Structures are given as C-alpha cells and as structure tokens.
Amino acid sequence: GNSVTQMEGPVTLSEEAFLTINCTYTATGYPSLFWYVQYPGEGLQLLLKATKADDKGSNKGFEATYRKETTSFHLEKGSVQVSDSAVYFCALPNDYKLSFGAGTTVTVRA
Amino acid sequence: NAGVMQNPRHLVRRRGQEARLRCSPMKGHSHVYWYRQLPEEGLKFMVYLQKENIIDESGMPKERFSAEFPKEGPSILRIQQVVRGDSAAYFCASSPTGDDGNTIYFGEGSWLTVV
C-alpha cells in the first residue's frame, strides 16, 4: 500500500530561522498529499494539501510542492515563530484511510 | 459548521474498567475513522466505519476493542477491561465520502489514562 517516510526529529530552531521537514512517499499513481499539524494537547489540523503533481500547497507561511520526479512533499517555512512549535505529520491516502509519517517535533526558541 | 466533536476530552479509568469514547462527525459526513496515538508515537489507524457498517477494522486489537457507528447518534469506540497499555490519545476523524483524496478532519481527541 501507499506509505510516507518522514524526517525524524526533534528539530530545534531559533525564531526567524528557515524550516524544512522532508517527506517522501511510495504510492500507486498520484494520490493527494497532506501535511497535518498537532499543537500540544490538541488534535490534528490540516495544514496544507496538494492534489496533483507539481501542485503547491500553502498555508500560514508554510509551503510544500508535490514533486513526482523525486516522490517528495517537503514542508518549508521561511521564518518560523515560537507559535509554530508543534508536531508535523506528512500523510497520504492508503485506500480510503490516511497513512501518516512518524511525525516531526519542531521546537522554536525565542 | 461544527467540527468533529469528541468526548470526553480526558478520561481516567482503573485497570479492568470500561472506556467509552464518543465521536460526532462533521455535519454531512458519513465516514468515520478512529486512530490511536501512543505516547511519543505517530498515529495508527484502528477502524473505518460508515453508518451502521464497519468497513475496515484491520487496525483494531483483536480483543477488548470494538467500534460502532449507529444510524442515529455518535460513533462509539469501546475498550473493555482496560490495561495500562491502552493509555493513549484516541482521535476520531470524518470525511464526506471514502474516496481517495478527500480530506479527513480530526477531532480534538480523547486522552485516556489507565491507572
């Protein structure tokens, strides 16, 4: 079945630093790709998604581009804030359910 | 449009007791998923249900765990005779259909602690 492999953390950054979290996928065809974010003590929120190759998803300053040639969907943000401290999950459909990466814990220090 | 509603948010049970977790999907959504997140681990799929039907329970432990999504009312995840290893966050999610590519929306989670 479809699966994702996600860069493991934890990642610690200073405010205004550049953030990249790597995600690669193995899939049949070209499924939609997702990034979810989980803030401490909360559920998962959809951060962004891309539904086809070369699409770029973006939200809250985060971006990710669906690249079929490298089977990747890396998450990037140019200037992180303390409020971006969270766990980030890459995901894709596997049949009718989502399969998630292991999650990357990001801590941003002031 | 209210999101996915889960309750209770936090639940403490003694070993051997039963835990019941409830989930009301988003309005218009007929597909419900349950995931479990163990401490310091990612999300693991447990079960996928449509109204009155269990479609896929391949992620459910074989014993003590059951799920339902009745015609009326919320979806219920039931854990009988809880053990310490059941302590985790249980997340419900819903989608309007089960088609690939449909975004699924998560609730805030139910945190179960077994003492």
Interface residues (C-beta under 8 A of the other chain):
Chain A: P31 S32 F34 Y36 E42 G43 L44 Q45 L46 K49 T51 F89 P93 D95 Y96 K97 L98 S99 F100 G101 A102 G103
Chain B: Q6 H31 Y33 E41 G42 L43 F45 Y48 I55 D56 F91 A93 G98 D99 D100 G101 N102 T103 I104 Y105 F106 G107 E108 G109
